[in-house]
Amino acid sequence: MTAEIVTGGGKSAPHVRAHPAGSAAPAADFALLPDLAVRPLGGAVIWANDEFFAEKENLINPGPAEYQPATFGHKGQVYDGWETRRHRGRPGDDCAIVRLGVPGVIRGVVVDTAWFKGNYPPAVSVAALEVADYPSAESIAARDDWETLIDHAPVAGDSRNPFAVASERRWTHVKLTMHPDGGVARLRVHGEGSPDPRLLGLGPLDLAALENGALVLDCSNRFYSSPNQLLYPGLARRMGDGWETARRRDDGNDWVRIRLAGPGLIRLAEIDTSYFLGNSPGAARLTGRTNDGTELELLPRTDLLPDTRHQFAIAPMAASVEEVRLDIYPDGGLARLRLFGELGG
């Protein structure tokens, strides 16, 4: 199976076709990038002006929305999404604010109205904000300096509605507005992580962490799950939290290319096969790439055990690397990849 991301040379991120800001766009253009708002990355829905029928927190749940017909609570049909009451002459629109689990540059947004058929909003807007430190949700909601990313765009019911975003700014929060009311199942905010520059250089850094700005550039196969999950924070909680490839029936092997948080010197590698028992790789290899294209062997082909957090010391490096390729032999699944070191060098 071939890779699904097109990459350029040098330090480029996965190629995203250009669309006018806020315009409808094929979700495949940016949806392979990580969802910066999803709950497993630490996203949170911190405020909504109304959530009468269904809780705002459902917006960032991982996985697709579920639905069971004729499942009624004391407020009506139960929906796996965010749903507000009907506006009966009440002025204004309904809004929810999401704090991104990983602040960063937003490349595209998907407003998913799955299962909302007679009660979806006719149109939506999405705005963004960069906030330092940890102000209260109420103070964030009251701010008037939100920047519009998607302006009053029509959406369809029971559909994934994708919109490209043309902005190179770093954002920490997004605001979803429904015009005027209704229900949205999921909000996906795809982009590239960008760390707080005030915190860089204060200690050892995981150069492969999505939250520090690392990004999957390309991979050989994503049949069972996304390689982006290799770069998630914390420990995996089950097999589905990692990256797993299909079974190979040839003499090749699977691989993933990662752009690091920045050029750096790697001191310690952690290759975690937790929860992968009969489907973990037999071995792995790490290769670094410098800014002039030189390849450096960081870890030679090394046997792996199932369901194990392996830690390997990396020999002193002759130069900093900006990309790393992880080869697994021949196929299988990994929970996490950590590459600890320092920027620069």
C-alpha positions, 0 to 999 in steps of 0.5 A: 500500500503506498503512502497517502501523503505527498511530500516535497523536499527539504523541510516541507510538511505534507503537501496540502493543496491551496484553497481560498480561506474558508472555502469548501475543500476535499477533506483528504487534502488536510485530514491526514494531518493530526487533529489538534483538538482531539481529546487524547491529545489533551483538547477540551471544550471549555465553554458553550453558551448552550448545550441543552440537548447534547453535551459540548464535550462530545465535539472532540471525542475520538472516533466517529459519532454513534447513533441508536434510533429511538434512544430517548432521554428526558430531553429527547433523542440522545445524540453523540454530539453538541446540540442546542435548543431551538431559537424561538425569537431568541437573538444571536447564535450558539457558540462553543470554544475548544482549547486545542490539545496541541496549539499550532498552525491550522490547515483545515477544519471538518464540521461533522454533522453526522446523524443530525438530519432535521436539526443541523445548523444551516451555516457555521463560522470558525474563529481562532485565538492565541492565548498565553498562560491559563486564563479562565474560560469566561474571560476567553469567551468575552474577548473580541479579538478572535480571528475568523478562519471560516465565515458563515459557511453553509453546511449539509446535514449528516455530512462531513463538511471540510474547509481549508484554512489559509493562515500561518499563525499559531493558535491555541483556541478555536470557536465554533459558531452555529447560525443560529442553532442546531447540532454538530457531532464532531469538530476536527481541527487538522494542522501542525503542532507549534510549541510555546517558544518560551518553554523551548530549551529549558530541558531535555526535549522529545524531538518526536513529540507532536506537541513540540512540532514534530510531524509525520511526513510520509509512511508506507502503510496506514491500514489499521491506524494512523502513524500520527498516533506514534507522536501522541503524548502519554502512554497508549491505553490499547492497541488502537492507540498506536500505528499498525500496518497490514500484513506484508506478503512480499520481501519489503518492510514498512516505514515512517518518516518524521520531521523533528521538532527542529534540527537536534541531537538525539540522545535516547530513543524509546520504541514502544510496542505496548499492547502489540503481542502477536503483531509487533515488529520483529525488529526496527532501525532508525536513520537520521537525515541532516539538512544537506540530505546526509543520512546517519544511522542512529540505531542499527537494525535491532530486535524488538519484543512484543508489549515492551517499552524499549529504550536505546542509548544513541551514540554521540552524533556527528551532526544534528538531524531534522528528519528521522526514518523508522523502519520496522521489519517486516510489518506490525504495530508500535504504540509510541516513538520517543526521541529525546535530545536537544535542539541545535548542535 
